[in-house]
């Protein structure tokens, strides 16, 4: 207990002053005058608006990447006490005093600064000398493109940081595999690998390439582990399980965590609500939730509803009808039924109200108790303001002649009977009940007579249809498509018997109280899906470039221009570093192929451990460059120089590795390698000689076994 | 036949050197190990295969072939009207017979063969092939269908032989043959004038010859080795010559060849120089380079043989098909406009053929302006306005691929409206750097641009037709510049690459290559781009040129060389392929639909009275295939892990595992190669794209079940009935596959289809009209 009286308490610390110095220089280079310029620089205008949304906790949707990167930037704003009140509309606009520029830019700058000592660590862990490691760190330190990108509210530096962290921790892990598997540090680095990978993916989707690379290397190592027959089966299984959990399960969990926090933070409705489903919108404060609060949940016969199309293309809209009829003859000479138009209308309107009617009864009010409508029930839909019934028939639709016209039936007393029965098809009844519910249920209306499905064609009608969107009955009812799916957004139980009363009722807002809650997974999957599918119009940009321009540094981006002094910020690489790094990659590839071919002929130029080190360095650095670069050739989006920076970082790491290798093994033919030759070369030669003699023996054996085709 | 032959066969296929590679190979020190490896070559006891005598084998093959032909040729003449894409490929066959030039996104070989088959069987190319459902009447169509069915029928013996070679097991081969014979999808796809039977024929033939030449690996450079190797090359050329999908089998053969060469390279016994040891004694210090050089002779011979047969030969054949294509099609036809002016000059009947036009542009000339980017077309305008909300409501300007009166423009001076063709005025040539006005001949509106955003490319400016009878405003002025020329030079027709720079905004006239929506008749967008980067998009050349006041010169100097034609044809095809994008709101087939047989393709039949044809796989076959792939991955990884753990397997099991890992591995690779790339494709996809992959997956199924049942039989060896497990299993599988879908297709309607309630079955319910007919499938 009083042990410290007998023995002194000793703290031994190994401090690598190289690392400390590199960190200090890195911090200096990235943090020096960080708040200058006090103006919006380039993509800050883009990320800044999301920071403001976080500060105000307003929901938004950004298709460019998962939320972790945005949240990191927002964290900077939170620490600096930013209230989100700034209009991010123009590059070069001066920041107002309430914007904490320094703290907003702090986290990316820190990430950029810490990349410097990490480069050192990685090269060291790869088994190369301190000299090479310091070289790698210095190259990262002085690369001006990395400095520029780190000093602004941008995501690349954080992405690079987590990419490097993933590689570094994997290296630490695989090095500790030799001495202490399942030790605390082994577990720490393994799990950190998974977490860092998830963070990289969480910042930008391109992080997934580094993740896949690390997974690939881990898989190869695991495969060797399986082949290691000194380990027992159980132990191999434990190893594999630990890797699977840390590198597959944990990243997924961490990724989900980002979305969890994201959705937790953003709880208010905002400008992008319309893209999401009604159920999702209802889960946000304000907006739709305010409208739908307290609606009855189950749709019953007599319910008054508005029906929103689930597709939302070209605009979100509601099923609509009005007094006007289809013109007897269209411009192109085809005829119509001249019945009341049914359209889809992108604005809230009293004409969007429909009443669910039981075909067997005449009343348009809800019984007490309400009779809920279920999957497969036959219903009629009466338009609230005109009480005409939704109808479709074998008449070509105005703009999509392959499909059927949808109308509200007017009895002209010609030989055209009403065909107004619809079968309710609840698409998501598997995951929910088969009762038609407000907001939650996604339903299709299948026409009983023709089995056509009520569908939004999306084409805007000409002037006679007030440019509202065309709705058709389509028999191509295969598969699921959003344009055939509708959901009830506003809903109330109809109470008025008389038409006049009913019109008043329709004009009044819905009331009552229930709250809708979607599960996290449902919200996550919807949000993730929308983020992946939201279409950003691929616009050409003045500074956009192609991947080929990047290697030769044939492009730049002007980030900012001082309005008076013409001081400028440009993203431009250091041409010496870029060229020599590219050269190093080329040299590496050629040398690697040379060694590989010669090893195949059993000529070992490198000792085994040296070869393994060389191959691992190539797999991680040259491979890291390749996986972060080559996929851009296949991407169709607008590309910029900064997309190359993650690849460049890996390429820079390769440069000192190649230099050291060349100087050790190729330039000087020094003693170490000769000494090695004399040790290992002799048995090698012996082996080859014996090998060469063997064919005569070998030939004798298969000669008798020459395969013949059965004739 | 002595039993040793069976074992020898197995040994030849299972090439033991494949088994030891990487670290294992490094352990193989000394000659004793090498010989051990050869003797340890798995002796696969193939009890059932030994039972069949050679005549029996031939009889089986004949039976399989007969079955296949009988099913494929049964009622081939039905329906006697155009089915689905017959409308395209039959039409293209007719083009070959009529020698009119056309454009298609696929390489020419398949259509050429169809044309040839039609020609040989008396079809005269007069049928119009207008739309699906048209009756053939008196036209002879059976020859073309028969040709496709013949190739389609050969698929089954090919698959049979491939599996036999890979597994050395007759039951496996039979199972495969049965799977394919009884698959309704393969049957349907093989019966009509389509490219797919031809494509699949070449793919399977290439696979078979590759497997065959692999089996001669221990007798390299023998006559059959050469035969199969060169046949592989021929079939690769055929596959690529029919559709670009043939690239996948080329990749597979390429992968096989590379790994083969890699093993040869690592085989230290392959050396031609036997005096190496002597040299080494003389010069002990420089062993490695000589060693390196010396050993390469045999490997080099292998390499050369493969380059010759698998690269040079296919390329030569592929090029030859194009040579024939361009030689046969020498008349002007519907495909002219897709190609450059120089190319069109070759086609008789085209207005550029043997044409003579004025050489230099002058004011008053009537011209057509063509984009330098391939397959973009001519600057075009027509009497329709941009719809409201899309820029200014003025006349549309687009590019259009076809020749049309609306492509004609008149060059006028910017400041006068006097008619330059007035004979009293002298001819005035247009010079580099002049400011001009381009008046659309048909509508008399000027080419115009202004600060409104372009319809699709939002950062560019809109280009419109503006003004009445040639009177517009200063936004109609363009400066004409020749790329890389000095100011003041005249502008040559066809030769000069010109740019049109808008005087007021300083932007450059260009085509974005994007397809306008319906309101623009799906022509391509024309914009004025403010980014002055020099790209092909903004470079144009003058093609037609009419000016009565100028003397004409001949155009023969423009004849392009054959390599230029090849390159251009490929560029146009690739662009055409990329242009086949699904439209919004259209139900499209997704790759994940295919293996589960989610939804078929309607070939024929609009109403209840028609003969109805629906392409859908036999669910038993397809779902069995799907199950087999999962099972294969499971059993394959179990074996791989067991081998990697160094487990000592009994000889028989080891032999089976080799079949599974190597033979099955090749088939799985084939399946993946022919399936997964579709996930990355942006173009519109159809169900029938899956069929090459389905062939591989059926072969895998045959091989897998045979192997698994053998393993079962082996593990139950202690029971008396063990021997029958395998036989019974194979028999029950064969019977199960022969399941014939009930007559009413309704039963095949997937349960998740909403039409299931319909009384009259899937066919009428699914497609009331013709949107499914692919433009180019």
Interface residues (C-beta under 8 A of the other chain):
Chain A: X223 X226 X227 X229 X233 X236 X313 X402 X425 X444 X446 X451 X453 X457 X458 X475 X476 X477 X478 X479 X481 X483 X537 X539 X540 X541 X542 X597 X598 X600 X601 X602 X603 X605 X634 X685 X687 X688 X689 X690 X691 X692 X693 X694 X695 X697 X698 X701 X702 X705 X706 X707 X708 X710 X711
Chain B: X1 X4 X5 X7 X8 X9 X11 X12 X23 X29 X30 X31 X34 X35 X38 X39 X54 X57 X215 X218 X219 X262 X265 X266 X268 X269 X271 X274 X276 X277 X280 X287 X288 X291 X292 X295 X457 X458 X459 X460 X529 X531 X584 X585 X587 X598 X599 X641 X644 X645 X646 X680 X753 X754 X755 X757 X758 X765 X766 X767 X768 X769 X770 X771
